[in-house]
Amino acid sequence: MCIAFPGMILSIDENNFAVINISGTKREACLDLLDEPVAVGDYVICHAGYAIHRIDEEDAKESLALLKEFIDHEIY
């Protein structure tokens, strides 16, 4: 099973790569697959090193809370 995670964009470089924050963990994600512009502070869904969709902040935080609950209760 594959899971994509929401993360907040912390920075974007000149090569269209972003540093994103996923629940305190920083990861790099390529923004080339997105079909709309994004900016620092936006949330994106990331999978396998690629941002695949822009998501609103409320939905992102809800998804992160649910994932945390799964981890805390070892539901995986």
C-alpha positions in Angstrom: 0.0 0.0 0.0 1.2 3.5 -0.8 0.4 6.5 1.2 0.8 10.2 0.3 1.4 12.7 3.0 0.3 16.3 3.3 3.1 18.8 4.1 3.5 22.6 4.3 5.9 24.2 1.8 8.8 25.9 3.7 10.9 27.0 0.7 11.0 26.6 -3.1 14.3 26.7 -5.1 15.0 27.8 -8.6 14.8 24.2 -9.9 11.1 23.8 -8.7 12.0 21.7 -5.7 10.4 22.5 -2.3 11.4 21.7 1.2 8.2 20.6 3.0 7.3 20.0 6.6 5.4 16.8 7.3 4.6 16.8 11.0 8.0 18.2 12.0 10.0 16.1 9.4 11.5 18.1 6.6 11.6 16.4 3.1 12.3 17.6 -0.4 9.6 17.3 -3.0 9.6 18.1 -6.7 6.8 20.4 -7.8 6.8 19.6 -11.5 3.6 17.5 -11.4 1.4 20.2 -9.9 -1.1 21.7 -12.3 -1.5 25.0 -10.3 1.0 27.4 -8.8 2.0 27.0 -5.1 3.8 29.2 -2.7 5.6 29.0 0.7 2.9 28.3 3.3 0.7 26.2 1.0 0.0 22.6 1.7 0.6 19.8 -0.8 0.1 16.1 -0.9 3.4 14.3 -1.5 4.2 10.8 -2.7 7.6 9.3 -3.6 9.3 12.7 -3.6 6.7 14.5 -5.8 4.0 17.0 -4.8 1.0 15.7 -6.6 -1.8 18.0 -5.4 -2.4 21.2 -3.5 -4.6 20.8 -0.5 -6.2 23.3 1.8 -4.7 23.8 5.3 -7.7 22.5 7.2 -7.8 19.2 5.2 -4.1 18.8 5.5 -4.2 19.2 9.3 -7.1 16.8 9.6 -5.2 14.2 7.5 -2.1 14.6 9.6 -4.1 14.2 12.8 -5.6 11.0 11.5 -2.2 9.6 10.5 -0.8 10.4 13.9 -3.8 8.6 15.5 -3.0 5.5 13.4 0.7 5.6 14.4 -0.1 6.2 18.1 -2.5 3.2 18.1 -0.3 1.1 15.8 -3.0 0.7 13.2 -0.8 -0.1 10.2 
